[in-house]
Amino acid sequence: MDMNAIITGISIWAIPVLFAVVLHEVAHGRMAYYLGDDTSKMLGRLTLNPLKHIDPIGTIAIPLMLIVLQAPFLFGYAKPVPVNFRKLHSPRRDMVLVALAGPLTNLVLALLSTVVLFLVWQLPIEMKWLIDPVSLMCQASIVINIVLCVFNLLPIPPLDGGRVAVGLLPYQLACQLSKVEPYGFFIIIALMISGVLEQAAPFLMGLVHTLIGWAQLSF
């Protein structure tokens, strides 16, 4: 085990992972607040303070384990922002909007990271001390945000994609799908262990390489 590689990995990934998972959850809370539910605001979860959102397993243990194992990409999550769907103006419609807010925020972060990466690569070579670490963090940000965006759109409750599907499907089908929620994470774990989710890896990395390629156009 190369300790230098692990320390370097942590220094590169820590900030992008925190931004990705915290802003994902804050986006859910902000959208819910805008649509009538003030639960997250009352609980102090509409803040960018990471201490309010860190989950010991999802925000620290899982990303750290993936760094140590030198996984091709990272995954993590923060404490879910509580949403009382009954308080929303139009619960079924607004549930879709609240659910989409998180993945769309990750997509925006990936695109912003691409823009910053492009700008950093325009700096003179004399600023290599700044170019190297910032470009590595931008590339890490692109990876984690693309993974979070796509993974969370899987139509399995309680993932965001599952809530979107429940909100869009006909009532009877939506009721059937919503019953899956208590077993959702077990299904996801089973898909991971079986290797089914690995089939998405080429697609995910293709998106990542496309964004990085855009940033390289005039490098």
Secondary structure per residue as TSV (DSSP state, phi and psi in degrees):
chain	resnum	aa	ss	phi	psi
A	1	M	-	360.0	121.2
A	2	D	-	-87.6	104.2
A	3	M	H	-63.8	-35.7
A	4	N	H	-62.4	-40.2
A	5	A	H	-66.1	-38.3
A	6	I	H	-66.1	-45.4
A	7	I	H	-63.5	-41.6
A	8	T	H	-62.9	-43.0
A	9	G	H	-60.7	-43.5
A	10	I	H	-62.6	-43.5
A	11	S	H	-65.0	-31.4
A	12	I	H	-79.6	-40.5
A	13	W	H	-91.3	-22.8
A	14	A	H	-56.1	-53.2
A	15	I	H	-66.5	-47.9
A	16	P	H	-58.2	-40.2
A	17	V	H	-64.9	-45.2
A	18	L	H	-60.1	-48.2
A	19	F	H	-59.9	-43.7
A	20	A	H	-63.7	-48.3
A	21	V	H	-77.9	-35.8
A	22	V	H	-69.2	-47.7
A	23	L	H	-67.2	-30.2
A	24	H	H	-58.3	-48.8
A	25	E	H	-72.8	-39.6
A	26	V	H	-61.3	-36.6
A	27	A	H	-62.4	-41.2
A	28	H	H	-58.3	-49.2
A	29	G	H	-63.5	-42.0
A	30	R	H	-63.5	-43.3
A	31	M	H	-65.6	-42.4
A	32	A	H	-62.0	-41.5
A	33	Y	H	-62.7	-42.9
A	34	Y	H	-63.0	-30.5
A	35	L	T	-97.0	9.9
A	36	G	T	116.7	-9.1
A	37	D	-	-102.4	115.0
A	38	D	-	-99.1	15.6
A	39	T	H	-57.9	-49.5
A	40	S	H	-65.2	-34.5
A	41	K	H	-67.2	-43.6
A	42	M	H	-64.3	-29.3
A	43	L	T	-91.5	6.0
A	44	G	T	71.0	28.5
A	45	R	-	-100.4	5.7
A	46	L	S	-94.4	25.5
A	47	T	S	-104.1	155.4
A	48	L	-	-89.3	2.3
A	49	N	-	-64.3	111.9
A	50	P	G	-62.0	-24.8
A	51	L	G	-62.9	-25.0
A	52	K	G	-78.2	-14.8
A	53	H	T	-119.6	-15.0
A	54	I	-	-63.7	130.7
A	55	D	-	-107.4	123.6
A	56	P	I	-54.1	-35.4
A	57	I	I	-83.1	-56.8
A	58	G	I	-72.9	-32.2
A	59	T	I	-94.6	-24.0
A	60	I	I	-117.7	-60.0
A	61	A	I	-64.3	-49.6
A	62	I	H	-65.3	-50.8
A	63	P	H	-59.4	-39.8
A	64	L	H	-63.4	-42.7
A	65	M	H	-61.9	-41.7
A	66	L	H	-67.2	-34.2
A	67	I	H	-65.8	-46.4
A	68	V	H	-60.8	-39.7
A	69	L	T	-79.9	-3.0
A	70	Q	T	53.7	47.2
A	71	A	-	-64.5	151.8
A	72	P	S	-64.7	-25.2
A	73	F	S	-151.4	162.0
A	74	L	-	-104.6	156.9
A	75	F	-	-140.9	149.0
A	76	G	-	-167.3	175.5
A	77	Y	-	-156.6	159.9
A	78	A	-	-107.3	174.6
A	79	K	-	-61.4	127.9
A	80	P	-	-59.4	137.8
A	81	V	-	-74.9	127.7
A	82	P	-	-70.0	135.2
A	83	V	-	-130.3	126.4
A	84	N	-	-96.8	97.4
A	85	F	G	-62.9	-23.1
A	86	R	G	-69.8	-20.2
A	87	K	G	-83.7	-13.6
A	88	L	S	-68.7	151.5
A	89	H	S	-58.0	-46.4
A	90	S	S	-132.9	88.7
A	91	P	H	-48.1	-47.4
A	92	R	H	-70.4	-43.8
A	93	R	H	-68.4	-46.0
A	94	D	H	-69.5	-26.6
A	95	M	H	-59.6	-37.8
A	96	V	H	-64.3	-45.0
A	97	L	H	-65.7	-41.3
A	98	V	H	-63.6	-43.5
A	99	A	H	-64.7	-41.3
A	100	L	H	-70.6	-23.1
A	101	A	H	-58.3	-38.5
A	102	G	H	-66.8	-58.4
A	103	P	H	-59.3	-37.8
A	104	L	H	-65.8	-34.4
A	105	T	H	-63.8	-41.2
A	106	N	H	-64.2	-37.9
A	107	L	H	-63.2	-44.1
A	108	V	H	-62.2	-41.8
A	109	L	H	-62.7	-38.6
A	110	A	H	-63.6	-41.7
A	111	L	H	-68.6	-40.7
A	112	L	H	-63.6	-38.8
A	113	S	H	-64.0	-34.4
A	114	T	H	-65.2	-42.0
A	115	V	H	-64.4	-45.7
A	116	V	H	-62.4	-41.0
A	117	L	H	-60.1	-43.7
A	118	F	H	-58.8	-46.3
A	119	L	H	-66.1	-40.1
A	120	V	H	-64.4	-38.3
A	121	W	T	-73.1	-4.7
A	122	Q	T	-90.6	-8.6
A	123	L	S	-69.9	152.0
A	124	P	-	-63.9	150.0
A	125	I	G	-59.2	-22.3
A	126	E	G	-63.3	-18.7
A	127	M	G	-98.1	28.4
A	128	K	H	-56.0	-31.0
A	129	W	H	-60.6	-26.9
A	130	L	H	-96.7	-38.8
A	131	I	H	-59.5	-48.7
A	132	D	H	-61.6	-55.3
A	133	P	H	-66.2	-39.8
A	134	V	H	-68.5	-39.8
A	135	S	H	-66.1	-37.3
A	136	L	H	-65.8	-40.1
A	137	M	H	-68.6	-36.8
A	138	C	H	-64.2	-42.5
A	139	Q	H	-65.4	-38.4
A	140	A	H	-63.6	-39.5
A	141	S	H	-64.4	-39.7
A	142	I	H	-61.7	-44.5
A	143	V	H	-62.9	-55.2
A	144	I	H	-63.8	-37.1
A	145	N	H	-74.1	-35.8
A	146	I	H	-65.6	-44.0
A	147	V	H	-60.8	-47.5
A	148	L	H	-63.0	-41.8
A	149	C	H	-61.3	-52.4
A	150	V	H	-70.2	-45.2
A	151	F	H	-60.3	-44.1
A	152	N	H	-70.3	-13.6
A	153	L	T	-89.5	0.6
A	154	L	S	-60.4	134.8
A	155	P	S	-78.6	54.7
A	156	I	-	-125.4	111.8
A	157	P	T	-61.6	142.3
A	158	P	T	-94.9	18.0
A	159	L	S	-63.0	159.1
A	160	D	H	-58.7	-38.4
A	161	G	H	-63.1	-33.3
A	162	G	H	-65.7	-41.2
A	163	R	H	-68.4	-35.7
A	164	V	H	-63.0	-44.7
A	165	A	H	-62.3	-42.1
A	166	V	H	-61.5	-37.3
A	167	G	H	-74.9	-23.0
A	168	L	H	-102.1	-25.9
A	169	L	S	-71.4	156.5
A	170	P	-	-55.3	153.1
A	171	Y	H	-51.9	-48.2
A	172	Q	H	-63.1	-44.4
A	173	L	H	-66.8	-37.6
A	174	A	H	-62.6	-41.1
A	175	C	H	-62.7	-41.8
A	176	Q	H	-64.4	-43.6
A	177	L	H	-67.2	-37.6
A	178	S	H	-63.7	-25.0
A	179	K	T	-69.8	-14.8
A	180	V	T	-76.8	-20.2
A	181	E	G	-51.4	-44.6
A	182	P	G	-61.2	-20.2
A	183	Y	G	-109.4	4.6
A	184	G	H	-56.2	-47.8
A	185	F	H	-69.1	-30.9
A	186	F	H	-66.3	-37.6
A	187	I	H	-64.6	-42.6
A	188	I	H	-63.7	-43.6
A	189	I	H	-61.7	-42.1
A	190	A	H	-62.0	-39.8
A	191	L	H	-65.9	-36.3
A	192	M	H	-66.7	-48.4
A	193	I	H	-63.9	-38.9
A	194	S	H	-72.9	-14.1
A	195	G	T	88.3	1.9
A	196	V	T	-60.9	-43.6
A	197	L	G	-68.4	-21.4
A	198	E	G	-63.8	-22.3
A	199	Q	G	-65.0	-21.0
A	200	A	G	-83.9	-11.9
A	201	A	H	-57.3	-47.1
A	202	P	H	-59.6	-38.4
A	203	F	H	-64.4	-46.0
A	204	L	H	-62.0	-48.5
A	205	M	H	-69.2	-27.9
A	206	G	H	-63.1	-42.4
A	207	L	H	-63.0	-43.4
A	208	V	H	-60.6	-48.2
A	209	H	H	-66.0	-31.2
A	210	T	H	-64.8	-46.3
A	211	L	H	-64.4	-44.2
A	212	I	H	-64.7	-35.6
A	213	G	H	-62.5	-39.7
A	214	W	H	-58.9	-43.6
A	215	A	H	-66.1	-24.9
A	216	Q	H	-86.2	-6.1
A	217	L	T	-52.3	-39.8
A	218	S	T	-115.6	19.8
A	219	F	-	-79.3	360.0
